[in-house]
Amino acid sequence: MQLVKTGVLMQRIATEILGELPETENGNKYILVVSDYFTKWTEAFPMPNMKAQTDAKIIVEEVVTRVGVPHYIHSDQGRQYESKLFQEMCRHLGITKTRTTPYHSQSDGMVERFNQTLENMFSAYVSDNHRDWDKQLPYVMMAYRSTEHEITGMSPNMLM
């Protein structure tokens, strides 16, 4: 496994889609997870589908417009990330796209660990029918970002 070097906020991000989850009242079934390698700051956005258009729109409107254009986006080899639309978005913004190797999702362990943490945290916040997870997601993320990260020794909130 190769060590990822980064020294600037949001220079290198990882993204992955978590789901399929129980459909919410708002029609969401997936979560787009975007994590910064440097600060471990993580965003999680509810999504109704896994289409490249939905994914790219969220990355541009919710990530790029807030924190700027990352130099690198790392993802798995899902269809949405390998699509022409996603590749064009990266090319247009000057982003270098990297990806995990097939059948080896551990090569993006940071996002995989976060997904496990998120699923565990949902058990404390989400109702028994699990149909309100998208309404609870901001509060779960607040708790996650306020917790000290074992690698950095600080919470992502403090590093932003």
BELQUI-V275665 format. One record per residue. N is the residue number from 0. RES is the residue in one letter. PHI is phi in whole degrees, -180 to 180 (* if undefined). OMEGA is omega in degrees with one decimal (999 if undefined). D_FIRST is the distance of its C-alpha to the first C-alpha in Angstrom with 2 decimals. Layout:
BEGIN
n=(N	N)
res=(RES	RES)
phi=(PHI	PHI)
omega=(OMEGA	OMEGA)
d_first=(D_FIRST	D_FIRST)
END
This chain:
BEGIN
n=(0	1	2	3	4	5	6	7	8	9	10	11	12	13	14	15	16	17	18	19	20	21	22	23	24	25	26	27	28	29	30	31	32	33	34	35	36	37	38	39	40	41	42	43	44	45	46	47	48	49	50	51	52	53	54	55	56	57	58	59	60	61	62	63	64	65	66	67	68	69	70	71	72	73	74	75	76	77	78	79	80	81	82	83	84	85	86	87	88	89	90	91	92	93	94	95	96	97	98	99	100	101	102	103	104	105	106	107	108	109	110	111	112	113	114	115	116	117	118	119	120	121	122	123	124	125	126	127	128	129	130	131	132	133	134	135	136	137	138	139	140	141	142	143	144	145	146	147	148	149	150	151	152	153	154	155	156	157	158	159)
res=(M	Q	L	V	K	T	G	V	L	M	Q	R	I	A	T	E	I	L	G	E	L	P	E	T	E	N	G	N	K	Y	I	L	V	V	S	D	Y	F	T	K	W	T	E	A	F	P	M	P	N	M	K	A	Q	T	D	A	K	I	I	V	E	E	V	V	T	R	V	G	V	P	H	Y	I	H	S	D	Q	G	R	Q	Y	E	S	K	L	F	Q	E	M	C	R	H	L	G	I	T	K	T	R	T	T	P	Y	H	S	Q	S	D	G	M	V	E	R	F	N	Q	T	L	E	N	M	F	S	A	Y	V	S	D	N	H	R	D	W	D	K	Q	L	P	Y	V	M	M	A	Y	R	S	T	E	H	E	I	T	G	M	S	P	N	M	L	M)
phi=(*	-92	-75	-91	-100	-156	-139	-133	-54	58	-72	-131	-121	-117	-138	-158	-108	-103	144	-87	-105	-57	-67	-88	-59	-86	85	-86	-131	-137	-127	-88	-103	-128	-123	-92	-65	-77	-95	69	-61	-129	-111	-140	-119	-68	-140	-81	-151	-109	-71	-58	-62	-65	-61	-63	-62	-65	-61	-71	-76	-107	-109	-60	-69	-93	-119	97	-84	-71	-76	-135	-123	-110	-148	-79	-101	-60	-55	-64	-82	-95	-68	-61	-59	-67	-62	-66	-59	-62	-62	-62	-91	77	-95	-87	-97	-119	-148	-72	-80	-58	59	-140	-64	-63	-69	-126	-61	-59	-71	-60	-64	-61	-59	-64	-62	-61	-61	-66	-67	-58	-61	-88	-111	-92	-66	-60	-84	59	-102	-118	-59	-70	-75	-87	-55	-60	-74	-63	-66	-60	-64	-62	-70	-92	-96	-60	-90	-64	-78	-87	76	-137	-78	-56	-56	-69	-85	-87)
omega=(-177.1	177.2	179.1	179.2	175.6	-178.1	-176.7	177.5	175.6	175.4	-178.1	179.2	174.1	179.3	179.8	177.4	178.5	177.7	20.9	179.1	174.9	-178.4	-179.3	176.2	179.4	177.6	-179.6	179.2	-174.5	174.0	171.8	-179.9	177.4	-176.8	176.4	-179.0	-174.4	-175.2	-172.8	174.9	-178.4	173.1	177.3	-174.6	175.7	-179.1	177.9	-175.8	-179.3	-176.8	178.9	-179.3	179.2	-179.4	-178.5	179.7	179.6	-179.5	-179.8	-172.8	-174.9	-178.5	-175.8	-178.4	-179.9	-171.1	179.0	-176.7	175.9	175.5	-176.2	168.1	178.6	-179.4	170.4	-177.8	176.8	-177.5	-177.4	-179.1	179.3	-177.3	177.6	-179.5	-178.5	177.9	178.4	177.1	179.7	-179.7	-178.5	-178.3	179.9	-179.3	173.0	-178.2	173.8	-176.9	176.5	174.8	-178.6	176.5	-179.9	-176.4	178.5	179.4	170.1	-175.0	-179.2	-178.9	178.4	178.2	178.6	-179.1	176.9	178.5	-179.7	178.9	177.3	-179.1	178.8	-178.0	179.3	-172.4	-169.6	-179.7	-176.3	-178.6	175.7	-178.2	179.3	-176.2	-179.0	176.5	-179.1	-175.3	179.1	-178.9	175.6	179.8	177.2	179.1	179.8	-176.3	180.0	-176.4	178.6	178.6	-175.3	-178.8	-175.2	-175.9	179.4	175.4	175.0	177.0	-177.5	-177.9	177.8	999)
d_first=(0.00	3.79	6.65	9.32	12.65	15.86	19.24	21.61	22.64	21.58	20.11	16.93	17.35	15.77	18.26	18.82	22.02	22.90	25.80	28.25	30.04	33.80	35.70	37.23	40.73	39.26	37.69	34.04	31.66	28.19	26.30	24.37	21.73	20.78	18.65	18.46	15.28	17.67	20.31	18.76	22.03	22.02	24.70	25.67	28.31	30.35	30.81	33.28	31.17	27.86	29.45	27.91	31.07	30.70	27.05	27.80	30.99	29.38	26.68	29.49	32.18	30.33	27.38	28.30	31.93	31.11	28.35	28.28	26.15	22.40	20.93	17.94	17.68	14.50	15.43	15.23	17.45	20.54	23.86	24.68	21.68	22.33	26.06	28.25	29.29	25.85	25.04	28.47	27.93	24.82	26.75	29.84	28.13	26.05	22.67	19.68	18.15	14.48	13.26	10.84	10.92	13.98	14.17	10.62	11.52	9.03	6.77	9.65	10.15	12.62	15.00	14.74	15.72	18.43	19.80	20.29	21.94	24.11	25.31	26.26	28.05	29.97	31.65	33.42	34.48	35.15	38.44	38.90	39.05	35.72	37.40	37.23	33.50	33.67	36.46	34.59	31.28	32.36	33.29	30.12	28.16	30.55	29.87	26.08	26.29	28.72	26.57	24.71	20.93	19.29	16.79	19.52	22.47	24.46	25.22	24.10	27.89	28.28	25.61	27.25)
END
